[in-house]
Amino acid sequence: MRRILVPALTIAIAAGCGGDSDGSNPGNNGITPPNGSNVVALLVDPGPIGASGSPVGYVNGAFVTVTVCVPGTSNCQDIDHVLVDTGSSGLRLLANDGKAGGKLSLPLPPLQNSAGNPIAQCAQFLDGFTWGPVRLADVRLGGEKAGGISIQVISQADFAVPASCASGGKDEDTLEGSSGLQTNGILGIGLFRQDCGEACTVDPALGNPGLYFKCQGSGQCSATALALANQVSNPVASFAADNNGVIIELPLVPSTGAPSTTGSLVFGIGTQSNNGLGSATVFAVDGAGTLISVFPPNGSTYSGSFIDSGSNGIFFLSSSSTGIPECPELNGFYCPANTLSLSAQIRGAGGTPTEQVAFSVASARNLFASNNTAFANLGGTGGGPPGQDQSFDWGLPFFFGRNVYTAIEGASTPGGPGPWFAY
């Protein structure tokens, strides 16, 4: 079974988004980014709220600009500050509808079932849900194009949120606010081709998890089955080429953080001269997209761990398990008195290969007070779906200073068929 409750979007807002504490910006640390039509710039900065001059910003968000078009036309719109998320699949964009506060204003055609009912979706994340209609769009990233795929438009303008969706935590259907998305959208480029898969193709009475809904003219919606071809899908899997996975390349950042940094999102693995696998170690995942972490201080093994650029920290275990105090005013983030140097093993889902990963955890309170937004040592509790917090969520701090590969299920790659992670 694939994970239905996709790991993504553990969001923090830090006070301020000014300059680095030492006045420097590490940029790419001398690393020359790859060139090519299969590469787009990756930016870690305060996000769309911070970028607009607000005194708050997004922490550890890796963003790209996505171009969406009415299918088969040149009627297109660029959407900046879309969060890159290897923990989910599918493109979701906040509508410019007066409530959501997003940017998308194109008249994208609705996805409809055979009876002419428009389809909407409730997408559940670790910290809340997004609701809105499924629309059809051409999606362009650099020189790559996914034609006529389903995306979610995050908006409550057309259809009321069903009770079954509203019970899934915070409503993230706005840009700003205490539960706002804080980004203009989410670009899910994870391990799987669709955001739900086979589970959503069966009748709701037979165990369908209820992510998709058919809606009536009255605005009321009820759960429905949806074929794989119509589900919100990973855009990369629909590219004509360079469609077997992605590489996220980010430089190191100082221990005190950085106001911003830049990297690259590269499409394809072993398909061009700029995306070879090289000496990276491949870690197979299970059917839910998870692998194994081992934490030496307590000697325990944690399956259900995952690598997720959409999480803004390394979230692992609980304060009682680690002995690391939480910040009382920053729910879920660790605040040790001094920066901790830690390590854990990452193992493939079958138990091999095994590699030791050194990481550090600083006080989130001190990090946020620095007014920087890119941190390699931000950590917190959790790391799994509700009720399953004994695992590791290797979020964006894990990506700094590494090239991290995500191979899509069933795709042929130099590291064997996907899905897998490598670094």
Secondary structure, 3 states (H helix, E strand, C coil): CCCCCECCCCCCEEECCCCCCCCCCCCCCCCCCCCCCCEEEEEECCHHHHHCCCCEEECCCEEEEEEEECCCCCCEEEEEEEEEECCCEEEEEEECCCCCCCCECCCCCECECCCCCEEEEEEEECCEEEEEEEEEEEEEECCEEEEEEEEEEECCCCCCCCHHHHCCCEECCCCCCCCCCCCCEEEEECCCCECCCHHHHCCHHHCCCCCEEEECCCCCEEECCCCHHHCCECHHHHCCCCCCEEEEEECCCCCCCECCEEEEEEECCCCCCCCCCCCCCEEECCCCCCEEEEECCCCEEEEEEEECCCCCCEEEECHHHHCCCEECCEEEEECCCCCEEEEEEEECCCCCCEEEEEEEECCHHHHHHCCCCECCCCEECECCCCCCCCCEEECHHHHECCEEEEECECCCCCCCCECEEEC
